Amino acid sequence: MFGSYKGKRIFLTGNTGFKGSWMAYWLQKLGAEVVGYALPPNTEPNHFSLLNSDYKSYFEDVRDLETLSKAMLETKPDIVFHLAAQPLVRYSYQNPIETYSTNVMGTINVMEAARFCDSVKAIIVVTTDKCYENVEQNIGYIETDRMGGFDPYSSSKGCAELAVSSYRNSFFNLNDYSKKHQILLASARAGNVIGGGDWSIDRLIPDIIKSAIKGEKTNIRYPKATRPWQHVLEPISGYLMLGERLLNGEKDFAEGWNFGPEEHEVLTVGEVLEIAKNIWDKIDFEVDIQNEHFHEAGLLSLNINKAKSRLGWSPKWSNEISIKNTIEWYKEFYLSNQVVTENQLNQYIVL
């Protein structure tokens, strides 16, 4: 599986983050030469440090085009995976300029740096399910739906997708592929990702785990909010599958792609909490009845038919298994001081 990555040089932005650290770990197991580019981890503990990763990392900011370009030229990567982002909705209300500059200009900087790096054959920009103009519809969004976003975070990701589309038309046009340029550019939109090793603020399962360890209840804001929950390994497998197609020069795959759970696996926050409580009875929560919250989407899901039919990708773990494995990861860490990332990756790979 994913044998194309053996010996390939990978430039991975956001490698110190939750999703990026899992992806770097998987790529290394595949025999890829990973080079990371990201700010230092902003939580303690953090998954990146716990993995004792030994690959080269530039602890820099994607908003710094000069430094980013220099690092990419030094690396000479075959493919660029862009995961670096300001990923938090509520934080974006408090820090909109940082959010837009990181998520929009950071994305543009990555594409611009790659544009002048002769070794690059493919770029995958990772955005989010929240890039779509959310009209609270009860069917999943498809890749051709309108970009948008109510809050600064969602809007910034919609803007990033528009920038990707512009760069694909202007500089990486498919009609000019292998004639005027050699880069295939795609974007990937994933749902609400869960899994061990995430200690960011405003994350549902990390919050309930931290409270359970302390013997406290977790304050829940929106128990009826519906989200496309998925284990972190699910979208990463989609990114890797998409990356192989691009590295093989299959230009029809240089598009936007959704990676989410099956339609029947989309759950409310309350349903996730009930599953979690059944897995570990120390988990407890209460609904925050205050109404002084920033706006957050109530209903959101992704249509993944395109990835299933054209890429041959589909989720492997049900939500119940994903939630169970996430909770087990944290339990092993807090109660046994064990990091079971490798074990869980191996479980996933053999399916």
Summary of the structure (lengths in Angstrom):
residues: 351
radius of gyration: 19.3
end to end distance: 10.9
largest distance: 62.4
contacts: 1222
relative contact order: 0.14
helix: 45%
strand: 17%
